[in-house]
Amino acid sequence: MRIVVDAMGSDHYPVPDVAGAVQAAREWGDEMVLVGQEELVRSELAKHEVGGLAIRVVHAPEVIEMHEHTHAVKQKKESSMRVGMRMLKCDEVDAFVSVGNTAGVLASGLFELGRIRGIRRPALGTIYPVAAQPVFLLDTGATTDCKPEYLLQFAQMAKTYVEHAWGIDNPRVGLISNGEEADKGNLMVRDAYPVLENSNINFIGNVEPKEVAKGGTDIALIDGFTGNVMLKTTEAVASFLFRFLKNELSSGVRNKIALLLLLPGLVGMLPGLLLLSPSIRRIARRLDYAEYGGALLLGLNGVVIVGHGRSNARAVKNAIGQARTAVEGGVVEAIRVGLTQPAHAV
Amino acid sequence: MRIVVDAMGSDHYPVPDVAGAVQAAREWGDEMVLVGQEELVRSELAKHEVGGLAIRVVHAPEVIEMHEHTHAVKQKKESSMRVGMRMLKCDEVDAFVSVGNTAGVLASGLFELGRIRGIRRPALGTIYPVAAQPVFLLDTGATTDCKPEYLLQFAQMAKTYVEHAWGIDNPRVGLISNGEEADKGNLMVRDAYPVLENSNINFIGNVEPKEVAKGGTDIALIDGFTGNVMLKTTEAVASFLFRFLKNELSSGVRNKIALLLLLPGLVGMLPGLLLLSPSIRRIARRLDYAEYGGALLLGLNGVVIVGHGRSNARAVKNAIGQARTAVEGGVVEAIRVGLTQPAHAV
């Protein structure tokens, strides 16, 4: 498999981007194409042991920075994102991965790759980070204003992805709403309900956020505005709570004395803590976005993964892993085929 | 002050509803009017020591149950909610409090009290539970489909509330969006931005959920659909994380042995833990909805507070406390006056 990795994506490009690609090449033996400012990328690559790994560098002089908009993407035809997308378009690679500006990746994808024929709007699908079992949440930000027909297509694409990449047959699809009854929701959600109910997807009705956290649905469907606010709220709450716990327990003279008094007890607890450590690690991992890698841009003419800008090397590697799974599952081809079958017609 | 309390509101009515009203009467010396099925309410009241307290019971034969909709509210003219709202309308009481069905309270309020003249839509305002300092989030569910003009009125009502009830002068108003730039958001949010910017409120622009958690705004503004999903996501994430921590640490033989091994250490830590306990209590309180009581229904012709259906007595008492603050601050009167001033005109 050949994967093009945007070397100029992350907040600290090209450091984690290059390191993640090197890790992926080593772990899976795939060919990695690093696209970006050649000199910078090569000097970063020189810091790694890459003997025997299939890693190429392709030059792209321009960079789409984190704060830049569609306008910049339009102008910067020689940016790493657009050069990488063109390689995917021409089948020089099998997937594109970036942990850069999401709007930039989306715009580059629309300019260079285009949408799958018949798909009205793209959607960004993300594994919801706080759920008892994997839930695929979409749209988390590609299409902020949706119509019921878009949501139906999102559901159909997500169904194809979850079936092919996760191996879950006929996944449950829940519509995020402010209540479980069919008459709950804003106008768009209320209109989408019957459209989903009368389609070929396994629609389980409206779901509230607590149902998503329970893993009560495999796919959680909503417009890109609400989905983005929901995902960002989840990250904000988790990070606030952990910071709050930490600060509350370590601030003030009283607490500092308390922590000193706790020390001998903690030493006595060491054997117990060591036994507990797999659980503690599992908790930390659950909340670590690096474990998840990235989000899948569904609806484009190729496998495109976007990760968090603050990704470290492991997160970049996991985003590449997600791209591999989508390529192996033949997700884009399956969506294309699905759209030509009458049962999938809108 | 006289406050009418819906005795038939909570999931376990009339138990916590009556107990909360008794606690409030004792703590603040106010007159409480319990409205509901008289026999049931009186027999519950008989379990309490109420000597010297100003508590009355007003009979209302019908009950709006948790799952019922506007249609039921329309029919049940003699429900506790509608009878209570009529007392507020006739100035027999100063505020209405229920921890029942939010849609039921809203519909009862619209039928009996009506909106303040000039207010286009009501909004439900809630203290956001996971923030470094109080943030007033609205709308959390009264008006699912909003226009920019509604949001401006919500902001003006919230400003009045925060100034009069919290004593914060010229509070900051942030618009919840999927990014900080003015061009982020769905269509409604993008249209609302210039309307808010050109108004007399202290508009600080778009805010993301992490900014709300930091307390970077005093008022967080959004439509009732997204606001409800955001609030419910917050509750779901907090409760999931705590359950997850608990389950991870206490499941499996390995962890059970580990916890036994921890015991001697914990005993040694007792003095330290005792010193820490105010912080631990603060953490627990922060996450305890009972501390917050309820949400304020802004835009109705009177002070109306709605609490969580799973409220205990303390949560009911705190909801009554919120009603007292709003009455003392003259919030409804101030909103009325504000609307007649040209600077507040839409």
Interface residues (C-beta under 8 A of the other chain):
Chain A: H69 V130 A131 A132 G141 T144 D145 I176 S177 N178 E181 D183 G185 N186 L187 V189 E208 P209 K210 V212 A213 K214 I222 D223 G224 F225 T226 N228 V229 M230 K232 T233 T234 E235 A236 V237 A238 S239 F240 L241 F244 L245 E248 L249 S251 G252 R254 N255 I257 A258 L259 L260 L261 L262 P264 G265 L266 V267 G268 M269 P271 G272 L273 L275 L276 P278 S279 I280 R282 I283 R286 L287
Chain B: H69 V130 A131 A132 G141 T144 D145 I176 S177 N178 E181 D183 G185 N186 L187 V189 E208 P209 K210 V212 A213 K214 I222 D223 G224 F225 T226 N228 V229 M230 K232 T233 T234 E235 A236 V237 A238 S239 F240 L241 F244 L245 E248 L249 S251 G252 R254 N255 I257 A258 L259 L260 L261 L262 P264 G265 L266 V267 G268 M269 P271 G272 L273 L275 L276 P278 S279 I280 R282 I283 R286 L287
